[in-house]
Amino acid sequence: MISKEQVSHIAKLARLELTKKEIEKMQKELSAILDYFDLLKKAPKPETKQKVFSGDNCLRKDEVISSHDIKDELISAFPDKKDDYIKVKSIL
């Protein structure tokens, strides 16, 4: 368990003024947090496998898509439209 002196020191570093009651409360809470970190340190770690990319086929090829090709699809998918424009709510 963390000591009251350590809590007071931490509070001083954080520029906090704690009452004796608050120091006791923080002592319990900080101890619980540190106990949880100890529990996490003891937990089994999953195996990690390094992935090595050779540079071949790890990225897709760039393709040029004309905005005119997808314009009609986008406008037709929008719920509120007029002619070749989409309607949105007024911001102002």
C-alpha positions in Angstrom: 0.0 0.0 0.0 1.2 3.5 -0.8 2.1 5.6 2.2 0.5 8.8 3.2 3.9 10.6 2.7 4.0 9.4 -0.9 0.5 10.6 -1.5 1.4 14.0 0.0 4.5 14.1 -2.2 2.5 13.3 -5.3 -0.1 16.0 -4.3 2.7 18.5 -3.8 4.2 17.7 -7.3 0.7 18.1 -8.8 0.3 21.3 -6.8 -2.8 20.0 -5.0 -3.7 20.8 -1.5 -5.3 17.8 0.1 -6.9 17.4 3.5 -6.1 14.5 5.7 -9.4 12.8 4.7 -8.6 13.3 1.0 -5.1 11.9 1.5 -6.5 8.8 3.1 -9.0 8.4 0.2 -6.2 9.0 -2.4 -4.0 6.5 -0.6 -6.7 3.8 -1.1 -7.4 4.8 -4.7 -3.8 5.0 -5.8 -3.0 1.7 -4.1 -5.9 0.1 -6.0 -4.6 1.5 -9.3 -1.1 0.3 -8.6 -2.3 -3.2 -7.6 -4.2 -3.4 -10.9 -1.0 -2.5 -12.8 0.8 -5.3 -11.0 -2.0 -7.7 -12.0 -1.7 -6.6 -15.6 2.1 -7.2 -15.5 1.4 -10.8 -14.4 -1.1 -11.4 -17.2 0.0 -13.7 -20.0 1.2 -11.8 -23.1 -0.2 -12.8 -26.5 2.3 -14.1 -29.1 3.1 -11.5 -31.7 4.3 -12.4 -35.1 6.2 -9.9 -37.1 5.0 -9.3 -40.6 7.6 -8.7 -43.2 6.6 -7.1 -46.4 8.7 -7.9 -49.4 7.4 -5.0 -51.3 5.5 -7.1 -53.8 1.7 -7.1 -53.8 1.5 -5.3 -50.4 -0.1 -2.2 -51.9 -2.8 -1.9 -54.5 -2.1 -0.2 -57.7 -3.1 3.4 -58.2 -6.0 3.8 -60.5 -7.3 7.1 -61.9 -11.1 7.4 -61.6 -12.7 10.3 -63.3 -15.2 12.2 -61.1 -17.6 12.2 -64.0 -17.8 8.4 -63.8 -19.1 8.4 -60.2 -20.9 11.8 -60.1 -24.2 10.3 -61.2 -23.9 7.4 -58.6 -23.2 9.8 -55.8 -26.1 12.2 -56.7 -28.5 9.3 -57.1 -27.5 7.9 -53.7 -28.2 11.2 -51.9 -31.8 11.4 -50.4 -32.5 15.1 -51.2 -31.4 16.4 -54.6 -32.4 18.7 -57.4 -31.1 18.4 -60.9 -27.3 17.8 -60.6 -27.1 19.2 -57.1 -27.6 17.8 -53.6 -29.6 19.6 -51.0 -28.2 20.1 -47.5 -29.5 21.9 -44.4 -28.7 25.5 -44.1 -25.9 26.2 -41.6 -26.4 29.9 -41.0 
